[in-house]
Amino acid sequence: MSILKQFNLTRTSLLTFINELDEEVLDQKSNFFENTIRWNIGNALFVPEKLLFVSKKSHKLPTEYSELFSSDIKVEDWTTQPPSLEELSGNLEDQQNRINNFDELFWKSDVKFKVPYGHVETHGDLLIMLAHREAELLGKIKTMKQVLEAQ
C-alpha cells in the first residue's frame, strides 16, 4: 500500500467517524482520559501541520491552534474558544488535500529534524508515522466516546 493510500484510509476513517459525532460529546471530561475528544481531533490536525508544513508560509491553520492542540497543552489550559467540529472537519479535509498535492520528490526528500518516534528519515517515513499516530488517535476517540456514553 502506498504511503498516500495508507494516510488517506486513516484520514477518511477519522473524518467519517467524527462527522457523525454530536457536539455535546466533544467537550465532556472523563477521569480516564487527559483531554477531550475535541482536543484529540485538534491534535490529529495540528501535529501533521506542524511536521509537514514547516514553512510559516505553508501553514494554513489559525495561529491559536498551537495554544489549543499542542501535545503539551491540556483543555484546562485553554484561554480561547476552541473551533467547532465543523471547522475542525473542514480543516482536516483541506489538510488532506494539501498533503495529497505534495509530489513524489517531496516524499523521498529527507526531513530536516529529528523525529522522536521510530526510524524516520524521509517525508514519506514521516507520513507513515503520522498515519499510524492518527489511527491510534481514532481508536482513542472511539474508546472515549464509548466511555462517555456509558457514564
C-alpha positions in Angstrom: 0.0 0.0 0.0 1.4 3.4 -0.9 2.0 5.9 1.8 -0.7 8.2 0.5 -3.2 5.4 0.3 -2.4 4.5 3.9 -2.7 8.1 5.0 -6.0 8.7 3.1 -7.5 5.5 4.5 -6.7 6.7 8.0 -7.8 10.3 7.5 -11.0 9.3 5.7 -11.8 6.9 8.6 -11.2 9.7 11.1 -13.4 12.1 9.1 -16.2 9.6 8.7 -16.3 8.9 12.4 -16.1 12.5 13.7 -18.6 13.8 11.3 -21.2 11.5 13.0 -20.4 12.8 16.5 -22.7 15.1 18.4 -21.1 18.4 19.5 -22.2 17.7 23.1 -19.8 14.7 23.5 -16.8 16.6 22.2 -16.1 18.5 25.4 -17.1 16.0 28.1 -14.4 15.1 30.5 -13.7 11.7 31.9 -11.4 10.6 34.7 -9.9 8.0 32.4 -8.5 10.5 29.8 -6.3 13.6 30.0 -8.2 15.6 27.4 -11.4 15.7 25.5 -12.5 14.3 22.1 -12.3 17.8 20.6 -8.7 18.2 21.8 -7.8 14.8 20.3 -9.3 15.8 16.9 -7.5 19.1 17.0 -4.2 17.4 17.9 -4.7 15.0 14.9 -4.9 18.1 12.8 -2.2 20.2 14.4 0.7 17.7 14.5 0.8 16.9 10.8 0.5 20.6 10.0 3.5 21.3 12.3 5.6 18.5 10.9 4.8 18.5 7.2 4.2 22.2 6.5 7.3 23.5 8.2 7.4 26.8 6.4 5.4 29.6 8.1 4.0 30.4 4.6 2.7 26.9 4.2 0.8 26.8 7.5 -2.9 27.1 6.9 -4.3 26.8 10.4 -5.1 29.7 12.7 -2.1 30.5 15.0 -4.2 29.9 18.1 -4.4 26.2 17.3 -0.9 25.8 18.8 -2.3 27.2 22.0 -5.2 24.7 21.9 -3.8 21.4 20.4 -0.1 21.1 21.0 0.8 17.9 22.7 1.9 19.7 25.9 -1.4 21.6 26.3 -4.4 20.4 28.2 -8.0 21.5 27.9 -7.7 23.2 31.3 -5.0 25.4 29.8 -7.4 26.9 27.2 -7.9 30.6 27.2 -9.6 30.9 23.8 -12.7 29.4 22.4 -11.9 26.1 20.5 -13.1 25.7 16.9 -16.4 23.9 16.1 -16.5 20.3 14.9 -17.4 21.6 11.5 -14.4 23.9 11.4 -12.0 21.1 12.6 -13.5 18.7 10.0 -13.1 21.2 7.2 -9.5 21.9 8.2 -8.8 18.1 8.3 -10.2 17.8 4.7 -8.3 20.8 3.5 -5.1 19.4 5.0 -5.7 16.0 3.4 -6.0 17.7 0.0 -2.8 19.7 0.6 -0.9 16.6 1.7 -2.1 14.7 -1.4 -0.7 17.6 -3.6 2.9 17.0 -2.5 4.9 15.4 -5.3 6.9 12.2 -5.2 10.1 14.1 -4.8 8.9 15.6 -1.5 8.0 12.2 -0.1 11.5 10.9 -1.0 13.3 14.0 0.5 14.9 13.9 3.9 13.3 15.5 6.9 15.4 18.3 8.4 14.7 17.5 12.0 14.8 14.5 14.4 11.5 12.7 14.9 11.2 11.1 18.4 9.2 8.1 17.1 10.9 5.2 15.3 13.3 5.5 12.4 12.1 8.5 10.3 14.4 9.8 7.6 12.2 10.9 4.7 9.0 12.8 4.5 7.4 9.5 3.3 8.6 7.8 6.5 7.1 10.8 8.4 3.7 10.4 6.7 3.7 6.7 7.6 4.4 7.6 11.2 1.7 10.3 11.2 -0.9 7.9 9.6 -0.1 5.4 12.3 -0.4 8.0 15.0 -3.7 9.2 13.6 -5.1 5.7 13.5 -4.2 5.4 17.2 -5.9 8.7 17.9 -9.0 7.4 16.1 -9.1 4.3 18.3 -8.7 6.5 21.4 -11.5 8.8 20.2 -13.8 5.8 19.7 -13.0 4.5 23.1 -13.5 7.9 24.7 -17.0 8.1 23.1 -17.9 4.6 24.4 -16.7 5.5 27.9 -18.5 8.8 27.9 -21.8 7.2 26.7 -21.5 4.6 29.4 -21.1 7.2 32.2 
